[in-house]
Amino acid sequence: MQDNKYLHVVGISYLFIGALDLLHTLSYNGMHIIPLPGYPANQFWIATRGMEALIFLGGFLMIGRKRKINTELLFLFYFVVSSLIAASILVWQVFPVCFVPGKGQTLFKVVGEYVIILLLLVSLFMLYKRRANFDRKTYQLLAGSIVVAILSECCFASYRSNSDTLNEWGHYGKLISFFLIYKANVQMAFEKPMASIFRELKASETEYKNLAENLPDIVMRFDENLECIYTNQNIRKLPQFAHADVGTLSKRICGELKQALLSQKNITGELEVGTQDSRYYYSFQIIPEIFDKASEIRLLVIFRDITIIRKEKLHLSSLLDTLPQQVWTAKADGKIDYVNGVVMKYFALDPDSPFGLGWQHYVHPDDLQDCLRVWTFSLRNGTEYQVQFRLKNANGQYLWHLGRAVPIIENGEVTLWIGSNTNIDLQKKGQEQRDEFISIASHELKTPLTSIKAFNQLLARTNDLEKAKSYLQKVDMGTAKLERLINDLLDVSKINAGKLQFNKTVFNLNELLRECCENLQLSVTTHRIIVHENENISVYADRFRMEQVIGNLLSNAVKYSPDADVVNVAFRVEQEAVIISVEDHGIGIESQELEKLFDRYYRSDNAAERFGGLGLGLFISSEIIKAHQGTFWIESELGLGTTVYIRIPLRETATIKGAAAKGLNYHNEYLTIDCNEEKQWMEASWTGYQNFESVQNGGLQMVEVLKSSGLKKVLNDNREVLGNWSEASDWAGKVWFPMMIEAGLQDFAWIFSPSIFAQLAAQKSFDVSDGKANVRFFHDMEEAKRWLAETNHHH
């Protein structure tokens, strides 16, 4: 068992050294056991010491040897050498004489002792050189043994008689040397490692038991009869197993245990435990333990609590459900295995089998082939997937979406696909509108050009002065129309580049309105354009640009009321601003199209087919009004007519008046804030025409009051709000709502203004927010109060 080759060689030799030393004792003259002439005891001594010294030295040759020592061969070698020594002394009696009575030791004996001392000194030197091959204690014991052996040999080299003191001391030294060799070889290199092995085994057993006992997981062992033979925890102490025991738990996984026993393979599964109020989830793994005897088998079962992971998964799922995008995941082979709530809602999927019909069912037939080709390519190559396709919603409408998916790669293999579908229907339709606009623009520009060209040709041919005048008038009208179209296009490009120039001065608004109406009246015979004047008003604005806006509104009013004969223009001053209205009794506009009218290139479906134009007039007008810190809105009923309002400040916008909020209330001309302690909510009543500054100032005051009051609910009354405040809706959604939430807002009841544009601004501000506040819109104050009273949050 010895793994140190030096100790292996030396250790075995001591059986034979001991045998020869026994013969040395038995052949001693005074013993009378082996009666032989001469002094054989001295011969045995020198022969055995020589053999021992040679083995001490020769053992070093074995250190570093790769091949294993053949113990049987070593035994045989020692046996032969020992036998030859014994035979040379006892049988053949050829061994040199070592002691002569009266004379003492022979020269052979003395020289032999010094040779042995020399061999032992060389061994000591070799031991020092190779000390790294022995542990410290063993090295010290071996060195001690050799040193004592050398001292012992010095005594034996110089004694006179077999019974003098030096001979006696030499024997004591030999005894000590033997004892040290025993300690080094048997105790240090054999007994100690064995004890250490058993101690380590015991420690390991205790350690593993402690480990199993202290594991947060439940560990159970079953025998081949599926009887539980060990469990590391008292299951009943766990709250989720309060009404269960080991037997109950074993029954729950009985089928899987049988399967693991038969297949002798690992089986995994999941388990749901606990009461109705608190559910716990465990994953379990059954590991068969197979021993040498084929019949003997144990099943190790480890239950791991995955409740937190399960809940995190549910939270992640809830988080994904709040995203506006459709989110889905698919397995490596492309099979969809998860969709978020947006997908469920959009396609009205069955919650029990959401993947029943397959995603291809919802793709527009014209887009399906291209979509499948791209998806197959991505699956095959593990590359990102991107496609534009139309998806059919629950109402049967096809809307354009951008589909994207990225592969999740682990160890060079795709393990999962994470995908999203983003609604790009508006962008796509905007692109279509732009394309349509280019087509309309080329047509609209071509019409006056064709007419100019035709009248020029007629002019060239005629000699009649009256006809020539008429043709020139027509050419002039065509040129004016062309100039107007080109100016509109130039204005749009300037707006896009932010380079639309304004030259503001103070001028009389009454004069401008009269001038615009008279100019249009000269070319219009179908309608009467009436200006309703009350007081003389001066405004600070760009006169040329305001003329452009009013001219555009008047020509639209005439164009879109073909069956009417009156256009009314009125103006009034309110809250340091002038409101101009242009009213017609024409075709009207549907409410859902009102907001889009100010978009580039947009023409109402109701008007596009019947009336020409580029659809740029209102867009340019709205940008001019915005540049004057003004607002615009429309009130219209289909078939009854339309009134367009514009509102601009009389002078450069002054800062909003009204002190900062003090305590729990605030008031200025735009907003009143009160805290209703009884109802436990804050009431905010907005009044009149709002703009960016009034909305921002009022919003910040609401934040301060909400923070000071510690209230969580807000009743936001917009019933007195007039016109349109859309320029502030982005700020309200992205900046103000988060500030309100930070100030403690939980529930927000918003009562709409009667103005459809103010309603759209309110809706937009919530749409662009992160949606964290619980916001509900109402048309009725009592209904809003009822809802706010019923909302109750437990935190």
N, C-alpha and C positions, 0 to 999 in steps of 0.2 A: 504493500500500500504506500510505500515511501516514494514521494515524488522528487526528493533531492538525490541525484545519482551518486554523489560522494558518500552521503550517509547510507545509501542503499548498499554500496560496495563494502564500506567499513563495518556497518552494522552486522551484516551476515557473517563476516569473517570472525566475529567474536564467539560464535558457537564453537569454531575450530580452535581459536586461540585459548578459549576456556578449557577445551578438552585436553590440549597439550599442557596447559598449566596444571590441570588435575593430575596428569601423568608425572609432571615435575614434582608435585607434592607426594604422590604415592611412591615414587622411586627414591625419596629422600632416605639416607642411611638409617636414621633413627626410627623410621616408620616400620621397617621390616615387612613391607607388603610386596614389593618387587625386589627380591634379593638378587642383585647383580654386582659383579666386581666393579671396582672403580667408583666414580661419582656421576651416575647418569642424570641426577637431578640438575647439576650445573650445565650438562649438555642440553637437556630439555629447555633450560632457562634461556641460554644464548640463542638456540634455534628459534624458539617461540618469539623472543624479542626482535630477532632479525626479520622474521615473517611479518610481525606487527608493524615494524618501521617501514618495510617495503610496501605494505598495504596502505599505510597512512599516506605515503608519497604517491603510489600508483593510482589511488582513488581520484587524484586531481585530473588524471587523464580522461576521466569519465564526464567531468563537468563540461557542459556545452555540446555533448554528444547528442546528435539528433535521434539516433535509433534507441529503442527501448532496450534495457538490460535484460538479458535472458537469465532469470534467477536460477533455473535448474542447472544451466551450464556453469554458473558461478559456484553453486553448491558443489558440483562435481569437481571443479578445479581445486577448491579449498580442501575437499576431502582427499584428493590425490596427493596434494602437497603435504597435508598433515600426516597422511599415512606413510609417505616416504620418509618424513622426519622421524616418526615413531619407529619405523622398521630399521632405519640406519642406526638408531641407538639401541633398541631392544633386541632386534633379531640379528641383523648383520654385524652389529657392533663395529661399524666403520667410521662413526662420527669422531672427529678429533677430540683428544682428551682435554678437559678444561680445568681440572684441579688435581694437584699432587700433594698428598699429606706431607707436612713438614716444610714444603716449599711454597705452597699457596697456589694462586691462579697461574695458568700457563699463559705464554705469550699470545697464543691463538685467542684465548678468552678475553684478555685485556684489549687486544687490537679490535676484536669483534665488538666489545662494548663501545669503543670510541667511534667505530664505523656506524654503529646504531645511533649514537648521540648525533653524529654528523647528519645521518638521514632524517632524524627527528628535527634538527635545526632547519634543514631544507624544507621539510613539511610545514614547519611553523611559518617560514617565509612565504611559502606558496599559499598557505591559509590566509595570511595577511593580504596577499595580492588578490585573492579570490573572495574576500570577505563579503562582497556585494551579493554572492550567491547564497548567503546564510542570513537568517534573521539574527538580530544583535545578540540575543541571549545565547542562541546555539553556538554562534561564533566564539563568544567568550568562554563557554564551557569546553569547546574543542581545544581552543588555545590553552586553557588552563590544564586540560588533560595532557597535552603534548609537553608543556613546560614541566609539570610534575614528573612525567615519564623521563624527561632529560635529567632532572635532579636525581631521580631514582637510579638511572643508569650510571650517573657519576659515582654514586655510593657503591654500585656493583663493580665498577671498574677498579676500585681502590681498596676493597676489603682484603684482610689477610686470611681469615679463617671463616668457615661456613657458619660459625656461631658468634662472630664478633658484632659489635654495636652497629657498624656501617651496614652490614648485611641486613640486620634487623630493620634499620631505618629505610633501607632500599625497598624492603617488602611493604612497609607502611605507605611509602610513596606510590608503589604500584597499585595498592588498594585504592588510594585516593584517585589515581589516574583512571582506574576502571570505573569508579563511581561517577566521575565527571563524564566519561564516555556514555555511560548508561543514561545519565540525565539528558545529555545532548541528543542521543539517538532515540531513546524510547519515550522519555517524558515529553521533551520539547517538540519532537518531530512526529510523534505518533499519538500518544495519549491526549495531548493538549488539542491538536486539530480535531480529533474525534469528539472530544467533549465540546469543542467549539461548534462542530457541525450539529450535534444534538441540541446544543443551546440555541443555535440559530434557527433550527427547525422549530423548536418550541416557541421561540420569539416570533417566528413568522406566523405560526398557527395563532398565537395570541393576537398578533398585529392584525391578521386578516379577520379574526373574529371581531376585534374592536372596530375595525374598519366597517365590516358588514353591519355591526350593531349601530354604528353612528352615521351610517349613510342616510341621506334624506329620502332615498328611494326605498320601496318595500322589496325585500329579497326573500324569496321562498324556495324551498327545495322539495321535490316530490320523488317518491320511489316508483318502481315499475308498476305498482298497483294504484298509482295516482293518489297515494296517501301523502299528506303534507308532513315532512319529517323535520323541517326547520323553518322558522320565520324570524326575521331580525327585529321586528317591532310588534308591540301589542297593538294590533290593528284597531281594537275597540277604542283605544285612547285617541285615535284620529277622529276629529269631528265629522268628517265625511263618511266614516265607517261606523258611526255610533250605533246603528241598528244592524250591523253585519258582523260576522266573525270570519275566521279562516275558512271554515266550511262553505259559507255563503259565497265568499270570493272565489274559492276553488270551483264551485259549481258554475259560476259565470264564465269561466274560461275552460270548462271541461272539454268541449269539442276541440279546441286548439291544442290542449294537452295530449289528447288521443292522437291527433294528427302529427304532433312533434314526435311522439313515441313510435308511431308507425314509420314515418318517413326518416326519422333521425336527422332532421334538418331544423334550422332555426325558424321559428314562427313569430311573426309580429302582429300586433293588433291594437285596438283602442277600446277604452271602457269609459262609460259615463256613470258617475255615482253621485250620491247626495240627495238632498231633499228638493222639493219643487222650487223653493226660494233660492237655494244656493247649489249650483251645479258645479261638480268637479270633473275634470277629464284626466284620464291616465292612459299613457301608452305602455304596452307591455311587450317584453321579448322573452320567448321560451327557448332556452339553450340546452340541448341534450348533452349530458356528460357521459361519455362511453368509457368503461374501464376495460382492463385486460380480459376479464371474463366476459364473453359476449352477452351472457344472460343478464349481467349486472348493468343497470342503466339508471341514471338519475336525471331529473329535469330541473334545471335552475331557471327560476322566473324572476325577472326584474320589472317592477312597476315604477314608472316615472311620472310624477305629477306634471302635466302639460297644460294645466288650467290657465296660467299666465300667458303661455304661447297662444292658446286658443283664443283668449280674450283679446290679446294684441292683434291676432288675425281678424277678429271681429271689428276691432277699432280701426284697423287698416281698411277693412272693407267699408266701414262707415265713412272713413275719410275719403276713400275713392268715390263713394256715392255722392259726396258734396261737390266733386269736380264737375264743371260744366261739360267736359269732354266725355265721350264714350270711352271707357277703359276696359280692356279685356286681356286675358292671358291664354296662351295655348301651350300644349305639350310640345316636346321636341319634334313630333311627327306632324304638328300643325293642327291637332285637334283642340278646339276651344274648350277650356275647362273652368273659366271664370269670366263673368261679366259684371260690371258695376250697375248701380241702380238706374243710371241715366240710360243705359242700353235697355234694361228691363222696361223702363217707361216708354222710351222712344218706339220700340217695336211691340209694346204690350205683350211681353213674353210671359209664359206660364211659369210661376215661381218653382213649381215641382219639377218641370222638365224644360229648362230654358233653352236647351240646345237641340230640341226635338226636330225642327225643320232644317237645321243647318244654315249657316250664314249666307250661303249662295242664294237662298230663297229670297233674300231681301235686297239683293243687288239688281240694278236695272239690267234687263236682258242685253241691252246694247253695250254695257260696260263689263259684263261678266267674263267674257273670254279673255280680254286684256288683263283683267284683275287676276284671274286664275293663273295666267302665264307668268306674271310678275311674282305672285305668291309661291308658285312651284319653284321658280328659279331661286328665290330667297331660301326656301326650305332645303334645296339641294346644296346650295353653296354657303349657307349660314351667314348671308349678308343682309343688311338692313332692307326692309320692305317699305316702299312708298308708292302710293297710287291715289288717283282722284277718281271717285265713282259716285253714282247716285244711289242712295239708300231709301227704301220705302218705309215710311213711318206708319204708326198705328192707324192714321187716317187714310192710308193708301197714297199719300203724296211722296214723290221722289225728290229728295233734297241732296244737293252736292256735298260731299264730305272728302276731307283729306285723310286717307288711311295710312298710318305709320306703324311699324313694328320693329323692335330691336331684339336680337338674340342675346340670351344670357349664356355665356360660355364658361364651363368649368372643365379643367384638365383637357382643353382642346375640343371638348364636345358641347354641342348646344343642348342645354337642359330645359330651357324655357324660353317662350317668346312673350314679351310685354308689348301690347299694342294699344293704339288710341285712334279714334275717328273724330276729327274736328269738323264742325259744321262750317263750310266755306260757301254756303249757298249765296249769301249777300255779296261776297267778293266776286263770285262767279257771275252773278247777275249784273254786278257793277261792270265787270269786263264786257258782258254782253251789251250793256247799255252804252259803254264807250264805243264798242264796235258799231252799234246801231247809230250812235251819234255821228261817227265819222261818215257813215253812209248818208245820214240826213243832212249833215253839214255840206257834203259834196253836192248833194241835190239842191239844197237851199242856195248855195253859192252859184251853182250852175244856172238856176232859173233867171235871176236878174242879168247875168252875163249874156245868156241866150237872147233875152229881150233887148239888151243894149246893142248887141251885134246885129239883130234883125232890123232895129230902127235906124242904125247907122247905114245899113245897106239900102233901106228905103230912102234915106236922106240923100244918098249918092245918086239915086236914080231920078228923084223928083225935081221939078223946076217951080212947083207951086209953093209960094211963100207961106201961105196959111198952113198947108200940110207940113211943110218943113218945121214951122214953129211947134205944131202939135207933136211931131216926132221928137224934137229936141226936149220938149217937156217930159215926154215918156222916158227918154234917155236919162234926163236929170233925176227922175223918180227912181229909175233902176239903179243909178249910181248911188243915190242916197241910201237905198236899201242895202246895197252891197257894202257901203261904208259902215252902216250900222252893224251888219253881221261881222265884218272884219274887226270893228272896234270891240264888239262883245268877246270875240276870240282873243284879242290882245289883252283885254281886261282880265280874262280868266288866267292867261299865262302870267300876267303881272301879280294876280292874287296868289297863284301857286308859288311864285318866286318871292312873295312878300314885298313886292316893289310898287304896289298901287299907291300913287302919290296923292296927298290931300293938301289943299290950300285953304285953311279955315279962316273965315272972316265973319263979322256980324252983318247980317242982312235981314230985310223985311220978308217974312215968310208969306204974308198975304200976297205980296207982289209976285213971288215965285210961283205960288199955286195958280194965281190968275193967268200968268204967262203960259204955264204948262197946259192949262185947260184950253186957252185960246189957240195955241199952236196946234193942238190935236184937233180942235173943232174945225179948223180950216180944211183938214183932209178927211174929216168924218162927217158924213151926212145922215147916217142911220141913227145916231144917238145924240141926245142933249147932255152936255157935261155941265153939271151945276155945282158951283162952289158955295158952301154955306159958311159965311164969314160971321164972326162976332166981334172980336177985338183985334187991334193991331199987335202982331207978335214979331219980335226980333229974336233970331237964333244965332248961335256961334257955330258955324258948320262950313263945309265946302259947298258953295252954291252950285257949281257945275255938277258935282256928284249927286247932290240932292235932287237936282233937276232930272238927272239920269234915272234916279230911283222912282220919282213920282211919274215921269214920262212912261217908264216901264209898267208901273201899276195901272196907269190910265189905259194904255194900249191893250194890256191883258184884259182889263174890265170890259173894254169894247169888244175885243176878239172873242172872249168866252161867254158873251151874252148876245148871241145873234138874233134871238127872238125878242129881246127887250129894247127899250129906246132911251133909257135914262142911266147915267152914271153919276152918283153923288159923292162929292168930296167934302169932308168936314175936318175941323181941327179944334183942339181945346188944350188948356194948360192944367196939369195936375202934378203935384209933388215936384215942382221945379223942372218939369219936362213937358214937352209938347207931344200930343198924340194926334197923328194924322190918320184918317180912315178913308179908304176908297171902296165904295159899295156898288156892286152890280146886281142885276136880277137874272143871272144867267144859268148855266148848266149845273153849277155847284160842284163840290168835291166830296168824295167819301172820307169819313173821319180817319180811317187807317192810313190814308194817303197824305194827310195834311202835313205831317212832319217831314216826309220825303221830298216835298215840293221844293225845298231850299237846297237839295242836293244837286251837285253838278249833273248835267245831262238828263235830269229826271223830268218826264212829262207824264201827267196823270193819264192812266189808261183811258179815262173818260174823254180825254182831249186829244190824245196822240194821233188817233186816226183822222180826226176831222179838221184839226188846225195845224198849220205849219209852224216853223220856228225851231231853234236849236235847243230849247229848254235851258238856256243859260241865264235868262233875264232875272229870275227870282234869286238864283244863286249869287249873281253879281250884286244885286240889290241888298241881300242879307249881309254880304261881306262889307259893303259900304256902311250899312247901319251899325254893324258890330264895331267898325273902326271909329264910329262916333260914340262908343260906349252906350249904344241904344239897343233896343230889342224889337222883335216883330212877332206877330201872330196872326192867325186867320180864324175866322168863324164862318162856317159854311154849311149849307144843307143841300143835299142832292136835289137838283131840279128847281131850287128856290133862289139860289144866288150865293154870292160870296162877299165877305167884307175883310179886306186886308188892313191890319193896323201896323203902324210903325211909331216907335216912341224914341225920341232923342232928347238929351238934356238941353236946356235953354242956353247954358254956358258950360265951361270946363267943369267936369264933375267935382263937386266939393266933397270933403270927407263927411262921413255919416255923423249926424249929431246924435247925442245921447250918451250920458255918462256910463262908466263901467258898472256892471251889476254890483249892487250892494246887498249882501245877505241873500235873502231868498226871493227877491223880485227884481224886475228890470222893465224899463219902458222907453221906447222912442217912437217916431212916427211910423216905423215899419214893423215893430215887434213888441209884444207885451208878454212878460214871463211871470207866472205866479206858481207858488208851491201849495198844493192842496194837501194839507196835513191829514185831513180826515180820510181822504181816498188813497193817500200814500202815493201820489204821482205829481209830476211837474206838468203844468199847462203852458203851452206856448201858442200865442195867437198872432199870426202874421197878417199884415194889412197892406193893401194897395199894390203898386207896381214895384217889383223887386229887380235888383240888378246884382252883379257879382259882388260889389262892395257891401250892399245891404245884407245879402245872404251870408257873406263871410263874417261880417261884424256880428250879426244876430246869432249865427251858429256858435261863434266863440263865446258869446255871453251865455248861451244855453249850457255849454260845457262847464263854465265856471259855476253857474247856479246848481247844476246837477252834482258837481263835486262837493260844493258847500252843504247841500241839503242831505246828501247820503241816500237820496231816493234812487229807485231802480227802474221806474216806469215813466214814460213821457206820452202826453196827449198833445199831438202836434196839429193844430187847427189851421188849415189853409183856405178855409171857406171865403175869406175876405181877400185872398190873393188874386190879383188881376194880371192879365197878359202872360208874359213868358219870361222865365229866368234860366233858360237852358244853358247859358254860358257859365253858370255856377254849378251845374249838376255834377260835372266830373270832380270838382273840388269837394262837393258834399259827400260823394260816394267814397273817394279814395283817401281823403284827409279827415273830414269831419266825423263820419261814422266811426272809424277806429278811435278817434279822440273821445267820442261819447262812450264807447264801450270801455275804454280805459277809466273813464270817470264813473263807471258803475252801471251803465245802461244795460238792461236786460230785455224789456218789452217796450215797443214803440208803435203807438196807434197813430196813423197818418190819415187825417181827413182831407180828401181831395178838394182842390179849387174847382169852381164850375168851368174855368177855362181849360179846354182840352190840351193846350200847349203847356200850361202849368202842371197838368196831370202827367204829361209825357216827361217833363223835367224831373218830377218827383220819382216816377217809375225808373227813369234812367239812373238817377243818383243811387237808388238801391241796387240796380242791376250791375253797376260797376264796382260796388262795394264788395267786401269779401264774404258777405252774407252771414256774418257771425251773430248779428243782432236779430232778435225775433221781431220782425217788422211786418205789420199788416196794414193794408190800405182800405179806407172806407169812404162811402159817399154820405153816410148818415152818422151824425154826432152821437146819438143815443146808442147805436150799435157799437161804435168804437169804445164808448165808456163801459158798456156791458162786457166787451171782450177783455178790456184792460183790467176790470174788476175780477174777472174769472181766472186770469193767468196767475198761476202760483208756482213759484220756483223753490225747490228744496236744494239747498247747497250745503 
